[in-house]
Amino acid sequence: MLALLPADPATDRLLGALADTSTVWIAGAGPRCAKTAAAAVKALARIGSVTALAELARLSRQVTHPLVRKRIDPVLSAALRS
């Protein structure tokens, strides 16, 4: 639902922090919630503002989980082509 709101840099930063926190590795259990991180990345991609793309670029440098990386890389590639 956040992706449907008007663009706000605070929302973009909040979604980026959510994705970052959700991929933190818990010993013996894996990432906290990779699906939540993937949903936050999808919301950032739908927003498409400069701040959202900056958050995606930051996440692409920090996140190593394959599901989340699979969502980030195509969005950044499409933004570079535009």
C-alpha positions as CSV (number, residue, x, y, z in Angstrom):
1,M,0.0,0.0,0.0
2,L,2.9,2.4,0.6
3,A,3.8,2.2,-3.1
4,L,0.5,3.8,-3.9
5,L,1.1,6.9,-1.8
6,P,2.6,10.1,-3.1
7,A,6.4,10.0,-3.3
8,D,8.0,10.9,0.0
9,P,11.7,10.5,0.8
10,A,10.9,9.4,4.4
11,T,8.8,6.5,3.0
12,D,11.6,5.5,0.7
13,R,14.1,5.4,3.5
14,L,11.7,3.5,5.7
15,L,11.2,0.8,3.1
16,G,14.9,0.6,2.5
17,A,15.5,0.1,6.3
18,L,12.8,-2.5,6.4
19,A,14.4,-4.4,3.5
20,D,17.8,-4.1,5.2
21,T,16.6,-5.3,8.6
22,S,14.6,-8.2,7.1
23,T,17.7,-9.7,5.5
24,V,19.8,-9.7,8.7
25,W,21.0,-13.3,9.2
26,I,20.0,-15.0,12.4
27,A,22.3,-17.8,13.4
28,G,20.8,-21.2,12.9
29,A,17.6,-19.8,11.3
30,G,18.6,-17.7,8.2
31,P,17.4,-14.3,7.3
32,R,14.7,-12.7,9.4
33,C,12.2,-12.5,6.6
34,A,13.3,-12.5,3.0
35,K,9.8,-12.2,1.7
36,T,9.2,-9.0,3.6
37,A,12.5,-7.6,2.2
38,A,11.4,-8.6,-1.3
39,A,8.1,-6.9,-0.8
40,A,9.8,-3.7,0.4
41,V,12.1,-3.8,-2.7
42,K,9.0,-4.3,-4.9
43,A,7.4,-1.2,-3.3
44,L,10.5,0.8,-3.9
45,A,10.6,-0.2,-7.5
46,R,6.9,0.8,-7.9
47,I,7.6,4.2,-6.3
48,G,10.5,4.9,-8.7
49,S,11.5,8.2,-7.2
50,V,15.2,9.3,-7.1
51,T,15.3,8.5,-3.3
52,A,13.7,5.1,-3.9
53,L,16.4,4.3,-6.6
54,A,19.1,5.5,-4.2
55,E,17.8,3.1,-1.6
56,L,17.8,0.3,-4.1
57,A,21.3,1.1,-5.1
58,R,22.3,1.1,-1.4
59,L,20.6,-2.3,-0.9
60,S,22.3,-3.8,-3.9
61,R,25.6,-3.1,-2.3
62,Q,24.6,-4.6,1.1
63,V,22.1,-7.4,0.5
64,T,23.4,-10.8,-0.3
65,H,20.2,-12.9,-0.1
66,P,19.4,-14.3,-3.6
67,L,15.7,-13.7,-3.6
68,V,16.1,-10.1,-2.7
69,R,19.0,-9.6,-5.1
70,K,16.9,-11.1,-7.8
71,R,14.3,-8.3,-7.3
72,I,16.8,-5.4,-7.0
73,D,19.1,-6.0,-10.0
74,P,16.4,-5.8,-12.8
75,V,15.0,-2.6,-11.4
76,L,18.3,-0.9,-11.3
77,S,19.2,-2.1,-14.8
78,A,15.9,-0.7,-16.1
79,A,16.5,2.6,-14.3
80,L,19.9,2.9,-15.9
81,R,18.5,2.3,-19.3
82,S,15.9,5.0,-18.9
